[in-house]
């Protein structure tokens, strides 16, 4: 999972790599080695080794303690016919796609607005950033209360019978919408920041030239702004999808996977089955599959989105 | 020079600190959120009597997950309180806990509760991997005042129970308060319903593959859904906290929970007497049994280096006065012989305890990996009985199939 992040960061800064090579000439400077090595060792010991250990356990029937046996690929075979796992993947993908699109559309729109000439610009930027610094769990319990008590109470007070007068979190068909709302509200802040950083890199003269040529606001956005910040769009899309695929805290605070198994994400099933159900080896196998799924999604996304990027220089 | 002096003093202070810490430190893993104050006080009292031991009380939320996470790290606590359920049985059979079969403290325990512990699972034949401390009685809690005001008698049969619910509904009182946001609450009425309507050897047959939930549990599932027709609107939006409060405030006549919920309800200071009765699932009062399980069991990590100190702590906790005090405070059934609890909330079920008309919790027979709680919550939201039973069978078979190391002692 961390691999996808670092790939994205590396791809995003291709120009820096070429400048770094220049002063040293052909030979690699030892200073660079010493800068990288500690991080590499820490990463290897605390991340790569546990991952390899986990992959090893996915071929066993270990409950996480005590004795275990080698079971070969049977955990992976069993995963294929497990309906609970299947519905968790379906829920997670649906949730991640919807949330990623909503978050990015909203963040891009707000960032363009916050980058324009408006009153209280800095105050508003601060206000829009607040959701990012609040813990998801804490906000989640607040939203949970809103959905299960406040909104139905308001709806009843207004005399609205029907959908809104009962908690949507208690409805297997609609509970996921509540989680999407929380996730979008919380994640938009961080994406706004990245889009704002991107918008700063767009030279102002381009807009002057464009308006002299008679291009309207929408045309300017489509032909200048968006192409020039496409790199930032790629990063945001990849990072959002990756983190929403791993959704966990949101669900714990809002529905705890319920009603029933309607909002169980893959991460939640791994945690529940592995630690609560005692099927450590089986859920580790699930985690290995899920890691591959996330990596594949990130690579495909990068390939497709980078094709549309242009370089401002 | 000054620096050197300071350094010497620091070292001396450090050494002095060491010499006083010849104390043994016991890590006490405490699962019961309702009893945090009790066990912290007991640990302090124990420390006062045993100055060589320091007890670190670790009150954990979501204890079973916390324990399993510790086990994955190979870090078993010295002393534990646990709920004696399916997970306890599974861990006991995996040899995580010490054996108490020959411990002197077991002589004081009510034999039937020692049996309950051994039946859940054991590290070896004849082993008992825990000391039962307090048991609960799981039936129906009711508001005596509302019952009297509406002229409703304590139901002896299933039909009387439904008739009572209809009477309350007609009077504009919520019969049962639904708390399905906390999915486990549905397991409370499920236990007596399945115990009384499914065949006695249902689980033995299910493990052997001779029966299915579709065959054995249909009546219980239908009756469970029927009970949940008599809740307030939108039962899925409210949890244990809201439910116990609503009952305490007189909003509902009954609550489908056991004696363990009474202390929580009393924190809201209800102005009526809380009573209880065993849930009748059939129309023959003689068939009614009370679901009772060991709510708190003490145990010791099998490999702890402080076995002797841990045992001393458990013996201290099992002293009759302390057991009685706990039972009174937590409205629990004491597991030590010769001690009784005359709390009015237990009066209605006392005869079942005395006569031994007791069955264990159904869900303790379940392999923990089967998502019973989730399927149950889904079922009560959708009401599709067939789908619930089929899903339960499928989940059970799949877990059984992929578990090569056996199904734990629940099997036998």
HADDOCK unambig.tbl for C-alpha pairs under 7 A between the chains (distance, minus, plus):
assign (segid A and resid 61 and name CA) (segid B and resid 403 and name CA) 6.99 0.50 0.50
assign (segid A and resid 61 and name CA) (segid B and resid 404 and name CA) 6.85 0.50 0.50
assign (segid A and resid 64 and name CA) (segid B and resid 71 and name CA) 6.85 0.50 0.50
assign (segid A and resid 64 and name CA) (segid B and resid 72 and name CA) 4.70 0.50 0.50
assign (segid A and resid 65 and name CA) (segid B and resid 71 and name CA) 5.67 0.50 0.50
assign (segid A and resid 65 and name CA) (segid B and resid 72 and name CA) 5.31 0.50 0.50
assign (segid A and resid 65 and name CA) (segid B and resid 74 and name CA) 6.90 0.50 0.50
assign (segid A and resid 66 and name CA) (segid B and resid 94 and name CA) 6.52 0.50 0.50
assign (segid A and resid 78 and name CA) (segid B and resid 402 and name CA) 6.82 0.50 0.50
assign (segid A and resid 148 and name CA) (segid B and resid 237 and name CA) 5.48 0.50 0.50
assign (segid A and resid 166 and name CA) (segid B and resid 234 and name CA) 6.10 0.50 0.50
assign (segid A and resid 167 and name CA) (segid B and resid 237 and name CA) 5.75 0.50 0.50
assign (segid A and resid 169 and name CA) (segid B and resid 237 and name CA) 6.93 0.50 0.50
assign (segid A and resid 170 and name CA) (segid B and resid 236 and name CA) 4.81 0.50 0.50
assign (segid A and resid 170 and name CA) (segid B and resid 237 and name CA) 5.33 0.50 0.50
assign (segid A and resid 258 and name CA) (segid B and resid 374 and name CA) 6.90 0.50 0.50
assign (segid A and resid 259 and name CA) (segid B and resid 377 and name CA) 5.92 0.50 0.50
assign (segid A and resid 259 and name CA) (segid B and resid 378 and name CA) 5.57 0.50 0.50
assign (segid A and resid 260 and name CA) (segid B and resid 374 and name CA) 4.09 0.50 0.50
assign (segid A and resid 260 and name CA) (segid B and resid 375 and name CA) 5.32 0.50 0.50
assign (segid A and resid 260 and name CA) (segid B and resid 376 and name CA) 6.82 0.50 0.50
assign (segid A and resid 260 and name CA) (segid B and resid 377 and name CA) 4.70 0.50 0.50
assign (segid A and resid 260 and name CA) (segid B and resid 378 and name CA) 3.84 0.50 0.50
assign (segid A and resid 261 and name CA) (segid B and resid 374 and name CA) 5.71 0.50 0.50
assign (segid A and resid 261 and name CA) (segid B and resid 378 and name CA) 6.94 0.50 0.50
assign (segid A and resid 273 and name CA) (segid B and resid 369 and name CA) 6.02 0.50 0.50
assign (segid A and resid 275 and name CA) (segid B and resid 65 and name CA) 5.52 0.50 0.50
assign (segid A and resid 275 and name CA) (segid B and resid 68 and name CA) 5.70 0.50 0.50
assign (segid A and resid 275 and name CA) (segid B and resid 69 and name CA) 6.35 0.50 0.50
assign (segid A and resid 276 and name CA) (segid B and resid 64 and name CA) 6.53 0.50 0.50
assign (segid A and resid 276 and name CA) (segid B and resid 65 and name CA) 5.12 0.50 0.50
assign (segid A and resid 277 and name CA) (segid B and resid 368 and name CA) 4.80 0.50 0.50
assign (segid A and resid 277 and name CA) (segid B and resid 369 and name CA) 3.76 0.50 0.50
assign (segid A and resid 278 and name CA) (segid B and resid 369 and name CA) 6.43 0.50 0.50
assign (segid A and resid 279 and name CA) (segid B and resid 369 and name CA) 6.79 0.50 0.50
